[in-house]
Amino acid sequence: MSNIVLAITGASGISYGLRLLEVLLAAERSVHVTLSPAATEVMRLELEREVDLKSLTLIDLLPSGSTADVGGHMYYHHYQDFTAGIASGSFPTAGMVICPCSMGTLASIASGLSSNLIHRAADVHLKERRKLIVVPRETPLSSIQLGKMKQLSDAGAVILPAMPGFYHQPQSIADMIDFVVARICDQLGVDVDLTRRWGTA
Ligand SMILES: Cc1cc2nc3c(=O)[nH]c(=O)nc-3n(C[C@H](O)[C@H](O)[C@H](O)COP(=O)(O)O)c2cc1C
């Protein structure tokens, strides 16, 4: 079962990250999850869900009412735990996703700061030339933010903004979330059937 790192940070759109977790587990991946403190604050405000970073479990993160067949396994790592396997290049992974990714986290990674486990694991993915998918959510964007995205892209990261398309005629917010999650899964090489693909029946 391949390891995928999923970091959830304090940008709006926590639902993207939670849905991605659900889909990756249903696809029988081992998902190594870490959250920033700001992510818990945004989750509280957006979803009215409280989580304790000291003792977080899968139930805390699955979307409410989820009936997903959880075939994979979630491993949780505290954002300050630099002893976690994902802090080292010797720990094998099939990639890392930061979803949603705040501008603060994006800038920290672009600058190589590594001041928490999320930044460190992202650094590791870049230095090991592994897939790093960053899902920023911000609008409008300053030149500083655009510059940091360019830096990360040049270093090998995939910048995949949380920008749902409308050509698949979404009927609900869930459809719009799935559009973005499906694009992330395409990047990870995880085969999912969440939205109708352009050019297919
Ligand atoms: C309700 C709420 C929504 C936010 N939305 C965004 C956002 O969409 N994008 C962003 O870059 N920051 C957003 N922020 C600000 C970040 O949470 C803040 O910059 C934080 O320091 C990011 O920390 P982190 O990168 O460690 O998660 C939001 C904050 C709150 C409280």
PDBQT file of the ligand as one rigid body, heavy atoms in Angstrom, charges set to zero:
ROOT
HETATM    1  C1  LIG A 301     -11.466  31.738   8.263  1.00  0.00    +0.000 C 
HETATM    2  C2  LIG A 301     -10.090  31.915   7.715  1.00  0.00    +0.000 A 
HETATM    3  C3  LIG A 301      -9.885  31.756   6.372  1.00  0.00    +0.000 A 
HETATM    4  C4  LIG A 301      -8.607  31.913   5.830  1.00  0.00    +0.000 A 
HETATM    5  N1  LIG A 301      -8.455  31.734   4.488  1.00  0.00    +0.000 NA
HETATM    6  C5  LIG A 301      -7.227  31.797   3.943  1.00  0.00    +0.000 A 
HETATM    7  C6  LIG A 301      -7.053  31.540   2.562  1.00  0.00    +0.000 A 
HETATM    8  O1  LIG A 301      -7.984  31.209   1.832  1.00  0.00    +0.000 OA
HETATM    9  N2  LIG A 301      -5.786  31.565   2.070  1.00  0.00    +0.000 N 
HETATM   10  C7  LIG A 301      -4.701  31.875   2.861  1.00  0.00    +0.000 A 
HETATM   11  O2  LIG A 301      -3.589  31.879   2.346  1.00  0.00    +0.000 OA
HETATM   12  N3  LIG A 301      -4.858  32.166   4.181  1.00  0.00    +0.000 NA
HETATM   13  C8  LIG A 301      -6.086  32.126   4.739  1.00  0.00    +0.000 A 
HETATM   14  N4  LIG A 301      -6.254  32.392   6.089  1.00  0.00    +0.000 N 
HETATM   15  C9  LIG A 301      -5.094  32.855   6.870  1.00  0.00    +0.000 C 
HETATM   16  C10 LIG A 301      -4.201  31.690   7.345  1.00  0.00    +0.000 C 
HETATM   17  O3  LIG A 301      -4.959  30.801   8.164  1.00  0.00    +0.000 OA
HETATM   18  C11 LIG A 301      -3.022  32.267   8.140  1.00  0.00    +0.000 C 
HETATM   19  O4  LIG A 301      -2.169  32.973   7.247  1.00  0.00    +0.000 OA
HETATM   20  C12 LIG A 301      -2.229  31.214   8.872  1.00  0.00    +0.000 C 
HETATM   21  O5  LIG A 301      -1.123  31.823   9.506  1.00  0.00    +0.000 OA
HETATM   22  C13 LIG A 301      -1.729  30.105   7.975  1.00  0.00    +0.000 C 
HETATM   23  O6  LIG A 301      -0.993  29.207   8.760  1.00  0.00    +0.000 OA
HETATM   24  P1  LIG A 301      -0.563  27.799   8.218  1.00  0.00    +0.000 P 
HETATM   25  O7  LIG A 301       0.056  28.014   6.888  1.00  0.00    +0.000 OA
HETATM   26  O8  LIG A 301       0.430  27.283   9.223  1.00  0.00    +0.000 OA
HETATM   27  O9  LIG A 301      -1.755  26.933   8.149  1.00  0.00    +0.000 OA
HETATM   28  C14 LIG A 301      -7.511  32.245   6.658  1.00  0.00    +0.000 A 
HETATM   29  C15 LIG A 301      -7.736  32.377   8.023  1.00  0.00    +0.000 A 
HETATM   30  C16 LIG A 301      -9.003  32.231   8.548  1.00  0.00    +0.000 A 
HETATM   31  C17 LIG A 301      -9.201  32.389  10.038  1.00  0.00    +0.000 C 
ENDROOT
TORSDOF 0
